Amino acid sequence: MNPVQHTTPFYWQGEWIDETEAEFRLADLGSILPSLPEALAPETVLAACGHLAARLADPSTPEYRQLHGDLTDPDTTALPAADADASLAQLARALDPGLLAAQLTAELASTDPCTPRAASFADTALEMWQPVGTLVHIVPSNVAVAGTLSAVEGLLAGNVNVVKTSGSDGLFTQRALAHLAAADPDGHIAGRLVVLRFPSRNVEWLKQLCLPADAIAVWGTEEAVAGVGRYAPSGCRLVEWGPKISLAYLDRTASISPADLQGLARDIFRNGQRTCTSPQVVYVDTADHAHLFRVAEALAGALADQASEFPAITPTLAEQAEVTNVVTVARLEESLGYTRTISATDGHWHVLADTRPGLCASPLYSTIWVKPLPREDVLQVLHPMRRFLQTVGLAASEEQTLPLAHAFFRAGALRVTPLGAMLDAYPGEPHDGQLALQRYSRRVSVAAPGARQAGH
């Protein structure tokens, strides 16, 4: 029987178990690491990733069909079919063993980082990378592949990986990692994977999850990170991914084509704008309010053209109330000359043009601010939010792209992409300005007479 077909939501070292068994095993979570007989070789992980990547590159395989069904499930992830295809293609690319080997070399200096090597500044010392130990991943519900990729990076670093998904999530992460483990017939990968689905309000489970952790990687708001941090044991490394805000910038040197605006509209629609890399503000390099409003109208046209490709994601009552409140206030300020609002007749999207440049968060769900920001004022306006800036979708001439990127980096941004590619990523791309494999590892050293000879 193929275990990945099982629908019980708890995956524990190669087994699918129910809630009662998961609760029983949680109390002994810390025993997994010392019970493992040997270290996990990177080539084992690379081989399994290559196998799964090949399966995900073929839409006819059972793995592809199952995971595509999880991504498009209307009761959980609810991605449009095209976005599900794109997510699986992204995952397949990210699992390419050649690219992962390159990531290992770039971040840990070798495809075998546990092998001792001569220290650069000591004649009698060796250095190497070692796993951090038991690595807990508290993964987001708004980026379907994040949990899988984080666990893969944890495996490449040799860790035991315990992944917690949201209680409202589907089984995509569990099944994807089960497929990965199934590609390693010796069971070394399965022995280092536990994937649990439960809500964070289950404090007792969250405490037990964090208790044996040597490191905890957590995505979410400041409140979510602080909440998990309360349960981290002394000495545990807290790896924070988020929260962030992203924006688009239309520079005066760019010739903004309809295709550019269509790409920007797709960035706004994808995943209901709930991803950290989704634009929340579109800045226009102008001080002319009439020009600003023309750009807003053009963007509204692009959103109208793309809307049918992205079925609306239903917000909660509280989220819908926030959207309604923000749009209503913007409409009221039209009489003061500050704003101009353009909305779809069915409420699927809203463009809020505002003559005030200050960076402000969107209520999401395809609600986008359009604001003026002359390039000379980029640093002054954005610097107060530098700890939260992430991605800038940039439209500029080829000659101005790099100078503008440097300006946004000075203001705190971490990524600059073309319009239409804000939510895309390349394998091994730094996460929020950090290298994941290093954060999931320890750098250790041996300093003793004869150490270098013993290391050869």
DRENLODREN-330152 format. One record per residue (C-alpha): residue in one letter; residue number from 1; chain; x, y, z. Coordinates in steps of 0.5 Angstrom, whole numbers, plus 500, padded with zeros to 3 digits. Layout:
  r    k  c   px   py   pz
  A  NUM  A    X    Y    Z
...
REM end
This chain:
  r    k  c   px   py   pz
  M    1  A  500  500  500
  N    2  A  503  507  498
  P    3  A  503  511  505
  V    4  A  502  518  502
  Q    5  A  495  516  500
  H    6  A  493  516  507
  T    7  A  489  522  509
  T    8  A  491  522  517
  P    9  A  494  529  518
  F   10  A  500  527  522
  Y   11  A  506  524  518
  W   12  A  511  522  523
  Q   13  A  518  518  521
  G   14  A  515  515  515
  E   15  A  508  513  518
  W   16  A  501  516  518
  I   17  A  498  517  525
  D   18  A  492  520  528
  E   19  A  491  525  533
  T   20  A  491  520  539
  E   21  A  498  517  537
  A   22  A  501  524  535
  E   23  A  499  527  542
  F   24  A  503  521  545
  R   25  A  509  521  541
  L   26  A  510  529  542
  A   27  A  512  528  549
  D   28  A  518  524  546
  L   29  A  520  528  541
  G   30  A  526  530  543
  S   31  A  528  522  543
  I   32  A  529  522  535
  L   33  A  535  525  534
  P   34  A  539  521  539
  S   35  A  536  515  537
  L   36  A  539  516  529
  P   37  A  544  511  528
  E   38  A  548  516  523
  A   39  A  549  522  520
  L   40  A  545  524  514
  A   41  A  549  525  507
  P   42  A  547  531  503
  E   43  A  548  526  497
  T   44  A  542  522  500
  V   45  A  538  528  500
  L   46  A  540  531  493
  A   47  A  538  524  490
  A   48  A  531  524  493
  C   49  A  530  531  491
  G   50  A  532  529  484
  H   51  A  527  524  484
  L   52  A  521  528  486
  A   53  A  523  534  482
  A   54  A  523  529  476
  R   55  A  516  527  478
  L   56  A  513  534  479
  A   57  A  516  536  472
  D   58  A  511  531  469
  P   59  A  503  533  470
  S   60  A  501  525  469
  T   61  A  505  522  475
  P   62  A  500  521  481
  E   63  A  505  525  485
  Y   64  A  503  531  481
  R   65  A  496  530  481
  Q   66  A  495  529  488
  L   67  A  499  535  490
  H   68  A  496  539  485
  G   69  A  489  537  488
  D   70  A  491  539  495
  L   71  A  493  546  492
  T   72  A  487  547  488
  D   73  A  482  544  494
  P   74  A  477  550  495
  D   75  A  477  548  502
  T   76  A  484  550  504
  T   77  A  489  553  499
  A   78  A  484  554  494
  L   79  A  489  556  488
  P   80  A  487  557  481
  A   81  A  489  551  477
  A   82  A  494  556  473
  D   83  A  497  558  480
  A   84  A  498  551  482
  D   85  A  501  549  476
  A   86  A  506  555  477
  S   87  A  507  553  484
  L   88  A  509  545  483
  A   89  A  514  548  477
  Q   90  A  517  552  482
  L   91  A  518  547  487
  A   92  A  521  542  481
  R   93  A  526  547  480
  A   94  A  528  548  487
  L   95  A  529  541  488
  D   96  A  533  540  482
  P   97  A  540  537  485
  G   98  A  544  541  481
  L   99  A  542  547  484
  L  100  A  541  545  491
  A  101  A  549  542  490
  A  102  A  550  549  488
  Q  103  A  547  552  494
  L  104  A  550  548  499
  T  105  A  557  550  496
  A  106  A  555  557  496
  E  107  A  553  557  503
  L  108  A  557  552  506
  A  109  A  563  552  502
  S  110  A  562  544  500
  T  111  A  557  539  498
  D  112  A  560  535  504
  P  113  A  560  541  509
  C  114  A  561  536  515
  T  115  A  568  534  512
  P  116  A  573  537  516
  R  117  A  577  543  512
  A  118  A  583  547  515
  A  119  A  582  553  518
  S  120  A  584  559  514
  F  121  A  587  563  520
  A  122  A  590  557  525
  D  123  A  595  552  523
  T  124  A  593  547  528
  A  125  A  585  547  527
  L  126  A  580  544  523
  E  127  A  573  547  521
  M  128  A  567  544  519
  W  129  A  559  545  519
  Q  130  A  554  541  523
  P  131  A  547  540  524
  V  132  A  544  545  529
  G  133  A  540  539  531
  T  134  A  533  538  532
  L  135  A  530  544  527
  V  136  A  522  546  528
  H  137  A  519  550  522
  I  138  A  513  554  524
  V  139  A  511  555  517
  P  140  A  506  560  514
  S  141  A  499  558  511
  N  142  A  500  563  505
  V  143  A  506  560  501
  A  144  A  504  553  500
  V  145  A  511  551  498
  A  146  A  515  554  504
  G  147  A  514  549  509
  T  148  A  517  543  504
  L  149  A  523  548  502
  S  150  A  524  550  509
  A  151  A  525  542  511
  V  152  A  529  541  505
  E  153  A  534  546  507
  G  154  A  534  543  514
  L  155  A  535  536  511
  L  156  A  541  539  507
  A  157  A  544  541  513
  G  158  A  543  534  516
  N  159  A  537  536  521
  V  160  A  531  533  524
  N  161  A  526  537  522
  V  162  A  519  538  525
  V  163  A  514  542  521
  K  164  A  508  545  524
  T  165  A  503  547  519
  S  166  A  496  551  520
  G  167  A  490  548  523
  S  168  A  486  550  517
  D  169  A  492  548  512
  G  170  A  491  542  507
  L  171  A  496  536  507
  F  172  A  500  539  501
  T  173  A  506  539  506
  Q  174  A  505  533  509
  R  175  A  504  529  502
  A  176  A  510  533  499
  L  177  A  515  531  504
  A  178  A  512  524  504
  H  179  A  514  523  497
  L  180  A  521  526  498
  A  181  A  522  521  504
  A  182  A  519  515  499
  A  183  A  525  517  494
  D  184  A  530  515  499
  P  185  A  529  507  500
  D  186  A  534  507  506
  G  187  A  529  511  510
  H  188  A  534  516  512
  I  189  A  530  522  510
  A  190  A  524  519  513
  G  191  A  527  518  520
  R  192  A  528  526  520
  L  193  A  521  528  518
  V  194  A  515  530  523
  V  195  A  510  534  520
  L  196  A  504  536  524
  R  197  A  498  540  523
  F  198  A  494  544  528
  P  199  A  492  551  530
  S  200  A  497  555  534
  R  201  A  492  556  539
  N  202  A  493  549  542
  V  203  A  498  552  546
  E  204  A  500  545  550
  W  205  A  502  542  543
  L  206  A  506  548  541
  K  207  A  510  548  548
  Q  208  A  511  540  547
  L  209  A  513  542  540
  C  210  A  518  547  542
  L  211  A  521  544  548
  P  212  A  527  539  544
  A  213  A  528  545  539
  D  214  A  535  547  538
  A  215  A  533  552  533
  I  216  A  526  554  531
  A  217  A  524  557  524
  V  218  A  518  561  524
  W  219  A  514  565  519
  G  220  A  509  570  521
  T  221  A  507  577  524
  E  222  A  511  580  530
  E  223  A  506  577  535
  A  224  A  507  570  532
  V  225  A  514  570  532
  A  226  A  514  573  539
  G  227  A  508  568  541
  V  228  A  513  562  539
  G  229  A  519  565  542
  R  230  A  516  565  549
  Y  231  A  516  557  548
  A  232  A  523  557  546
  P  233  A  528  553  551
  S  234  A  534  557  553
  G  235  A  539  557  548
  C  236  A  535  555  542
  R  237  A  536  559  536
  L  238  A  530  563  533
  V  239  A  530  564  526
  E  240  A  525  569  524
  W  241  A  522  570  517
  G  242  A  518  576  517
  P  243  A  513  580  517
  K  244  A  515  584  511
  I  245  A  512  589  506
  S  246  A  513  589  499
  L  247  A  512  595  493
  A  248  A  512  596  486
  Y  249  A  516  602  483
  L  250  A  515  606  476
  D  251  A  521  610  475
  R  252  A  520  616  470
  T  253  A  525  613  466
  A  254  A  521  607  464
  S  255  A  516  606  458
  I  256  A  511  602  462
  S  257  A  507  598  457
  P  258  A  501  594  458
  A  259  A  505  588  459
  D  260  A  508  591  465
  L  261  A  501  593  468
  Q  262  A  499  586  466
  G  263  A  505  583  470
  L  264  A  504  588  476
  A  265  A  496  586  476
  R  266  A  498  578  476
  D  267  A  503  580  482
  I  268  A  497  583  486
  F  269  A  492  578  485
  R  270  A  496  572  486
  N  271  A  495  568  493
  G  272  A  490  574  494
  Q  273  A  496  579  496
  R  274  A  497  575  502
  T  275  A  505  573  501
  C  276  A  510  578  504
  T  277  A  513  579  496
  S  278  A  506  581  494
  P  279  A  506  589  492
  Q  280  A  501  593  497
  V  281  A  503  600  494
  V  282  A  505  602  487
  Y  283  A  509  608  487
  V  284  A  510  612  481
  D  285  A  516  617  480
  T  286  A  512  623  480
  A  287  A  510  629  484
  D  288  A  504  631  479
  H  289  A  497  628  481
  A  290  A  494  628  475
  H  291  A  499  623  472
  L  292  A  498  619  478
  F  293  A  491  618  477
  R  294  A  492  617  470
  V  295  A  497  611  472
  A  296  A  492  609  477
  E  297  A  486  608  472
  A  298  A  491  604  467
  L  299  A  493  599  473
  A  300  A  485  599  474
  G  301  A  484  597  467
  A  302  A  490  592  467
  L  303  A  486  589  474
  A  304  A  480  588  470
  D  305  A  483  585  464
  Q  306  A  487  580  469
  A  307  A  481  579  474
  S  308  A  478  573  471
  E  309  A  484  569  471
  F  310  A  484  569  479
  P  311  A  478  567  482
  A  312  A  477  571  488
  I  313  A  479  568  495
  T  314  A  474  570  500
  P  315  A  477  573  506
  T  316  A  474  572  514
  L  317  A  469  577  516
  A  318  A  474  581  520
  E  319  A  479  582  514
  Q  320  A  473  584  509
  A  321  A  471  589  514
  E  322  A  478  592  514
  V  323  A  478  592  506
  T  324  A  471  595  507
  N  325  A  473  600  512
  V  326  A  480  602  508
  V  327  A  476  603  501
  T  328  A  470  607  505
  V  329  A  475  612  508
  A  330  A  479  613  501
  R  331  A  472  615  498
  L  332  A  471  620  503
  E  333  A  477  623  502
  E  334  A  476  624  495
  S  335  A  472  630  497
  L  336  A  478  633  500
  G  337  A  482  632  493
  Y  338  A  487  627  497
  T  339  A  485  620  493
  R  340  A  481  617  488
  T  341  A  478  610  488
  I  342  A  477  605  483
  S  343  A  473  599  484
  A  344  A  471  593  481
  T  345  A  463  592  481
  D  346  A  463  586  484
  G  347  A  469  588  489
  H  348  A  474  583  487
  W  349  A  479  589  487
  H  350  A  480  596  489
  V  351  A  485  601  487
  L  352  A  486  607  492
  A  353  A  490  613  489
  D  354  A  493  617  494
  T  355  A  497  624  493
  R  356  A  500  623  500
  P  357  A  507  618  499
  G  358  A  507  615  506
  L  359  A  508  608  506
  C  360  A  502  604  509
  A  361  A  500  597  509
  S  362  A  494  595  504
  P  363  A  488  591  507
  L  364  A  490  586  502
  Y  365  A  485  581  498
  S  366  A  487  585  491
  T  367  A  487  592  494
  I  368  A  493  596  492
  W  369  A  495  603  494
  V  370  A  498  608  488
  K  371  A  502  614  491
  P  372  A  507  619  488
  L  373  A  514  618  490
  P  374  A  520  622  486
  R  375  A  526  618  486
  E  376  A  530  623  490
  D  377  A  525  622  496
  V  378  A  526  614  496
  L  379  A  530  614  502
  Q  380  A  527  619  506
  V  381  A  520  616  505
  L  382  A  522  609  506
  H  383  A  527  609  511
  P  384  A  522  609  517
  M  385  A  520  602  515
  R  386  A  527  599  513
  R  387  A  526  593  518
  F  388  A  520  591  514
  L  389  A  521  592  507
  Q  390  A  522  586  503
  T  391  A  521  586  495
  V  392  A  521  592  490
  G  393  A  518  590  483
  L  394  A  522  595  479
  A  395  A  520  598  472
  A  396  A  526  603  470
  S  397  A  531  603  464
  E  398  A  536  598  464
  E  399  A  541  604  465
  Q  400  A  537  606  472
  T  401  A  536  599  474
  L  402  A  542  598  478
  P  403  A  542  605  481
  L  404  A  535  605  483
  A  405  A  536  598  486
  H  406  A  542  601  491
  A  407  A  537  606  493
  F  408  A  532  601  495
  F  409  A  537  597  499
  R  410  A  539  603  502
  A  411  A  532  604  504
  G  412  A  532  597  507
  A  413  A  529  593  501
  L  414  A  532  586  500
  R  415  A  530  584  493
  V  416  A  529  588  487
  T  417  A  525  584  481
  P  418  A  521  586  475
  L  419  A  514  587  475
  G  420  A  510  580  474
  A  421  A  516  577  478
  M  422  A  515  579  485
  L  423  A  512  573  488
  D  424  A  517  568  484
  A  425  A  524  566  487
  Y  426  A  530  562  484
  P  427  A  533  556  488
  G  428  A  538  558  493
  E  429  A  535  565  494
  P  430  A  537  569  500
  H  431  A  531  569  505
  D  432  A  530  576  508
  G  433  A  537  577  507
  Q  434  A  539  571  510
  L  435  A  542  565  508
  A  436  A  538  559  510
  L  437  A  543  553  510
  Q  438  A  548  557  515
  R  439  A  542  559  520
  Y  440  A  540  552  520
  S  441  A  547  549  521
  R  442  A  553  550  526
  R  443  A  560  552  525
  V  444  A  565  548  529
  S  445  A  572  547  530
  V  446  A  578  542  532
  A  447  A  584  545  535
  A  448  A  589  540  537
  P  449  A  596  538  535
  G  450  A  596  533  529
  A  451  A  588  535  527
  R  452  A  590  537  520
  Q  453  A  594  531  519
  A  454  A  588  527  522
  G  455  A  583  531  517
  H  456  A  586  528  511
REM end
